[in-house]
């Protein structure tokens, strides 16, 4: 049985896939997105102890050089996240696939499915597969929210029990993608076509940050390349406005796109054949 580091579980979410769902955020990410709005999901706690004295509820303690988290005392003030310099949180919980499934079952029958997010949830493919197998046994839908950094062709057993993938395409141009994430995007674009060809690409997402990359070029190329696959299955294009909420201090100076720029992005996707477009 596999286990994973879980940042948080949102029992009921209406923005992480179709219908009301339980969204599970796994800890750790292999991208360094400049506009990341939940940077505390990027790394594991290194037990530096900076968070312990700032917790007003005494939910954190030092035991033999390790931060201990008492969930029952936590008041969710996020002081620990705010003080952390390492892109982590002391509130991570290691859970097995069975324990995670039991937590999901607490929300049945009020949910339609489960979505794994992050961080980057595909860093735990075997764990997700085990949870999805259990979810399928009770009729729950299964979705993955991913940055596309693993080769999905190598994880057919995971895709067999996954209804669809919501794929972030940070930038279409290779060098711009490095500028945004510190990582290239060859595998991301390869995954987009592969998943679309299987009818498993539920949604693509692009966060519009006009000062950081050419969003027009990204939306244009992504929608052009994926348009031929729309005859296999519908693909939603979610175009998201950059907002500074939750972003690391050093990256908060980017300007949000104007309404005109967001509408322009939508019109580009429409021109290339997309009809299911959501602006956020």
C-alpha positions in Angstrom: 0.0 0.0 0.0 1.3 3.4 -1.0 1.2 6.6 1.0 1.6 10.3 0.2 2.3 13.7 1.8 -1.0 15.5 1.9 -1.1 19.3 2.3 -4.8 19.6 2.7 -8.2 18.0 1.8 -11.1 20.2 0.8 -14.2 18.1 1.4 -16.4 20.0 -1.0 -15.1 21.9 -4.1 -17.0 23.1 -7.2 -13.9 24.4 -9.0 -11.7 21.3 -9.2 -13.6 19.3 -11.9 -17.2 18.5 -12.7 -19.7 18.7 -10.0 -19.2 18.8 -6.2 -15.9 17.0 -5.4 -13.4 16.3 -2.7 -10.1 18.0 -3.7 -6.9 16.5 -2.3 -3.7 18.6 -2.5 -0.5 16.6 -2.4 2.8 18.1 -1.2 5.8 18.8 -3.4 6.2 20.3 -6.9 8.9 20.1 -9.6 8.0 23.5 -11.1 8.8 26.9 -9.7 6.0 29.0 -11.1 6.6 32.6 -10.4 2.9 33.3 -9.9 2.2 30.2 -7.8 -0.7 31.2 -5.4 -0.1 28.3 -3.0 3.7 28.2 -2.7 3.5 26.4 0.6 2.8 23.2 -1.4 6.1 23.1 -3.2 8.5 21.5 -0.7 8.6 19.3 2.4 9.2 20.7 5.8 12.9 20.8 6.8 12.2 21.3 10.5 13.9 24.7 10.8 11.5 25.5 13.7 10.8 29.1 12.5 7.1 28.3 12.6 6.9 26.9 16.2 7.1 30.2 18.1 4.6 32.1 15.9 1.8 29.7 16.4 -0.8 31.4 18.7 -2.6 28.1 19.4 0.4 26.1 20.4 -0.5 23.6 17.6 3.2 23.3 16.7 6.0 21.9 19.0 9.6 20.9 18.8 10.1 17.2 19.6 13.7 15.9 19.2 14.4 18.4 16.3 11.1 17.6 14.4 8.1 19.9 14.1 5.0 18.2 15.6 1.6 19.3 14.4 -1.4 19.0 16.6 -4.3 19.3 14.2 -6.9 19.5 16.9 -5.4 22.8 18.2 -4.9 24.5 14.8 -7.0 27.6 14.2 -5.9 28.0 10.5 -4.4 31.4 11.0 -1.6 30.4 8.5 1.1 32.1 10.5 3.3 29.0 10.0 2.9 29.4 6.2 3.6 33.1 6.2 6.9 32.7 8.2 8.2 29.7 6.2 11.1 30.6 3.9 11.2 27.1 2.3 7.9 26.8 0.4 6.5 24.3 2.8 4.2 23.9 5.8 4.4 22.0 9.0 0.8 20.8 8.6 1.6 18.1 6.1 0.1 14.7 7.0 1.4 11.4 5.6 -1.6 9.2 4.7 -1.9 5.8 3.1 -4.3 5.2 0.1 -6.7 3.4 2.4 -6.7 6.2 5.0 -7.2 8.8 2.3 -10.1 6.8 0.8 -11.7 6.6 4.2 -11.5 10.3 4.5 -13.1 10.7 1.1 -16.0 8.4 2.2 -16.9 10.9 4.9 -18.2 13.1 2.2 -20.3 10.5 0.4 -23.1 10.9 -0.8 -22.6 14.6 -1.2 -19.8 14.4 -3.8 -19.7 13.4 -7.4 -16.0 12.6 -7.5 -12.4 13.2 -6.3 -9.7 15.4 -7.7 -6.0 15.2 -6.9 -4.1 18.4 -7.1 -1.0 20.0 -5.5 1.8 20.9 -5.5 2.2 18.3 -8.3 0.1 15.3 -7.6 1.7 13.1 -10.3 4.8 12.8 -8.1 2.7 10.1 -6.4 1.3 8.1 -9.3 1.0 4.7 -7.5 -0.7 6.3 -4.5 -3.3 8.0 -6.7 -3.9 4.8 -8.7 -4.7 2.9 -5.5 -7.1 5.7 -4.3 -8.8 5.9 -7.7 -9.3 2.1 -7.8 -11.2 2.3 -4.4 -13.1 5.4 -5.6 -14.3 3.6 -8.7 -15.6 0.7 -6.6 -18.2 3.1 -5.1 -19.0 5.0 -8.2 -17.0 8.2 -7.7 -15.4 10.1 -10.6 -11.7 10.6 -10.7 -9.7 13.6 -11.9 -6.1 14.8 -11.9 -5.0 18.4 -11.9 -1.4 18.4 -13.2 1.4 20.5 -14.6 2.1 17.7 -17.1 5.6 17.0 -16.1 5.4 13.2 -16.1 5.1 11.2 -19.3 1.5 10.0 -19.1 2.3 7.3 -21.7 4.2 5.5 -19.0 1.3 5.5 -16.6 -1.4 3.6 -18.5 -2.6 1.9 -15.3 -3.2 5.2 -13.7 -5.1 6.6 -16.7 -7.3 3.5 -16.8 -8.9 4.5 -13.5 -8.8 8.3 -14.2 -11.7 10.0 -15.9 -9.7 13.0 -17.1 -6.9 15.4 -16.6 -6.9 19.1 -16.1 -3.6 20.2 -17.6 -1.8 23.5 -16.9 0.0 24.9 -19.9 2.0 27.7 -18.4 3.4 29.0 -21.7 3.7 27.5 -25.2 7.1 28.8 -26.1 9.9 26.7 -24.6 12.0 29.6 -23.3 9.0 31.4 -22.0 8.0 28.3 -20.1 11.5 28.2 -18.5 11.0 31.9 -17.6 7.7 31.1 -15.9 8.6 27.8 -14.2 12.4 27.2 -14.4 11.6 24.0 -16.5 11.1 23.3 -20.2 7.7 22.2 -21.6 8.4 19.5 -24.2 6.7 16.8 -22.1 3.8 19.1 -21.2 2.9 19.7 -24.9 3.4 16.1 -25.7 1.0 15.1 -22.9 -1.6 17.6 -24.1 -1.9 15.8 -27.4 -1.6 12.3 -26.0 -4.4 12.9 -23.4 -6.5 14.7 -26.0 -6.1 11.8 -28.4 -7.4 9.4 -25.6 -10.3 11.6 -24.8 -8.8 12.2 -21.3 -8.0 15.9 -21.6 -10.9 17.4 -19.7 -9.4 20.9 -19.5 -6.4 23.0 -20.3 -5.5 26.0 -18.2 -3.4 29.1 -18.8 -2.8 31.8 -16.2 -2.5 35.1 -18.1 0.5 37.3 -16.8 1.1 39.8 -19.7 4.5 41.0 -18.3 5.8 37.4 -17.9 5.1 35.7 -21.2 3.2 36.2 -24.5 -0.2 34.9 -23.5 -1.6 35.6 -27.0 1.0 33.3 -28.6 0.3 30.6 -25.9 -3.5 30.7 -26.3 -3.3 30.8 -30.1 -0.9 27.8 -30.4 -2.5 25.7 -27.7 -6.0 26.1 -29.1 -4.7 25.5 -32.7 -2.9 22.3 -31.7 -5.7 20.9 -29.7 -8.6 21.9 -31.9 -8.4 18.7 -34.1 -9.0 16.6 -31.0 -12.3 18.3 -30.2 -14.1 15.8 -32.4 -12.9 13.0 -30.0 -14.0 14.7 -26.8 -14.8 18.2 -25.6 -11.9 20.1 -24.1 -12.5 23.1 -21.9 -10.0 26.0 -22.0 -9.9 27.8 -18.7 -8.1 31.1 -19.0 -7.2 32.5 -15.6 -6.3 36.1 -14.7 -3.2 36.5 -12.6 -3.9 37.7 -9.1 -1.3 38.5 -6.5 -3.2 36.7 -3.7 -1.0 34.2 -2.1 1.9 34.8 -4.4 5.4 35.1 -2.9 6.4 38.7 -2.1 9.2 38.8 -4.7 6.7 38.0 -7.5 3.7 40.2 -6.5 4.6 43.2 -8.7 3.2 41.6 -11.9 0.0 43.4 -13.2 -3.2 41.5 -13.6 -4.5 41.4 -17.2 -7.2 43.9 -18.2 -10.7 42.7 -19.1 -9.9 43.6 -22.7 -6.8 41.3 -22.6 -8.8 38.4 -21.1 -11.6 38.8 -23.7 -8.9 38.9 -26.4 -7.5 35.6 -25.2 -11.0 34.1 -25.3 -11.6 35.4 -28.9 -8.3 33.8 -30.0 -9.5 30.4 -28.7 -12.9 30.8 -30.3 -11.3 31.7 -33.6 -9.3 28.4 -33.5 -12.4 26.3 -32.9 -12.9 26.2 -29.1 -16.4 26.8 -27.7 -16.1 25.7 -24.0 -14.0 28.6 -22.7 -14.1 29.8 -19.1 -12.5 33.1 -18.0 -11.6 33.4 -14.3 
